[in-house]
Amino acid sequence: MFFVALLASSFLVGREVIARQTPAPVPASQYRGVIELAPNEQGRCEQLEFDNKTGAIRPRGASQCSADIYVPPTEKLGPLGGVRDYFRSR
């Protein structure tokens, strides 16, 4: 009987010690990203902020385009031409 009581109390104490350890909080910026659309006639890109937790999309306005994101096509490629070029460059 004493052994069962000792085992039960050690289980309760051990569970309490483990339950106190909480993981580090996740920064809110980890679930957010920016969608950048192709440049308009003035050469500026429209940006949208996307929240992955809620699925909300909010406009951020037009700004200078990121040079590494958009490369204008040199020929008429059709709807899947960008995908084809991506895999061709690999």
C-alpha positions in Angstrom: 0.0 0.0 0.0 2.9 2.3 0.9 4.5 1.7 -2.5 1.3 2.5 -4.4 0.9 5.8 -2.4 4.5 6.7 -3.1 4.1 5.9 -6.8 0.9 8.0 -7.1 2.4 11.0 -5.3 5.5 10.9 -7.4 3.3 10.8 -10.5 1.4 13.9 -9.4 4.5 15.9 -8.5 6.3 14.9 -11.7 3.3 15.9 -13.8 3.1 19.3 -12.1 6.8 19.9 -12.7 6.5 19.0 -16.4 3.3 21.1 -16.8 5.0 24.2 -15.6 7.4 24.3 -18.4 5.8 26.4 -21.1 7.2 26.8 -24.6 8.6 30.1 -25.8 5.9 32.4 -27.3 5.8 32.5 -31.1 6.3 36.0 -32.6 3.2 37.3 -34.4 5.4 38.2 -37.4 6.0 34.5 -38.1 2.4 34.2 -39.4 2.5 37.2 -41.6 3.8 37.8 -45.1 3.7 40.2 -48.0 2.2 39.5 -51.4 3.7 41.7 -54.1 1.8 42.0 -57.4 3.4 42.8 -60.8 4.2 46.4 -61.5 1.6 48.8 -62.8 2.1 51.4 -65.6 4.1 53.6 -63.3 6.5 50.8 -62.4 5.2 50.5 -58.8 4.1 47.2 -57.2 0.9 46.8 -55.2 1.6 45.1 -51.9 -0.9 43.1 -49.7 -0.2 41.9 -46.2 -1.4 38.4 -45.5 -2.1 37.0 -42.0 -1.8 33.2 -42.1 -3.6 32.7 -38.8 -6.8 34.5 -39.7 -6.6 34.4 -43.5 -7.0 38.2 -43.6 -5.5 40.2 -46.5 -5.0 43.9 -46.0 -3.7 46.3 -48.7 -0.4 48.1 -47.9 -0.4 50.3 -51.0 1.9 50.7 -53.9 5.7 50.9 -53.4 9.0 50.4 -55.2 9.2 46.9 -56.5 11.7 44.4 -55.1 14.2 43.8 -57.9 14.7 40.1 -57.0 11.0 39.2 -57.1 9.8 40.4 -60.5 11.6 39.9 -63.8 9.5 41.1 -66.8 9.1 38.5 -69.6 10.9 39.0 -72.8 8.5 37.1 -75.0 4.9 36.0 -74.9 5.0 32.8 -72.8 1.3 32.0 -72.1 -0.3 31.2 -68.8 2.3 28.5 -67.7 5.4 30.1 -69.2 6.6 31.4 -65.8 6.3 27.9 -64.3 8.2 26.5 -67.3 11.0 29.0 -67.0 11.3 28.4 -63.3 11.9 24.7 -63.7 14.1 25.2 -66.8 16.5 27.4 -64.7 17.0 24.7 -62.1 
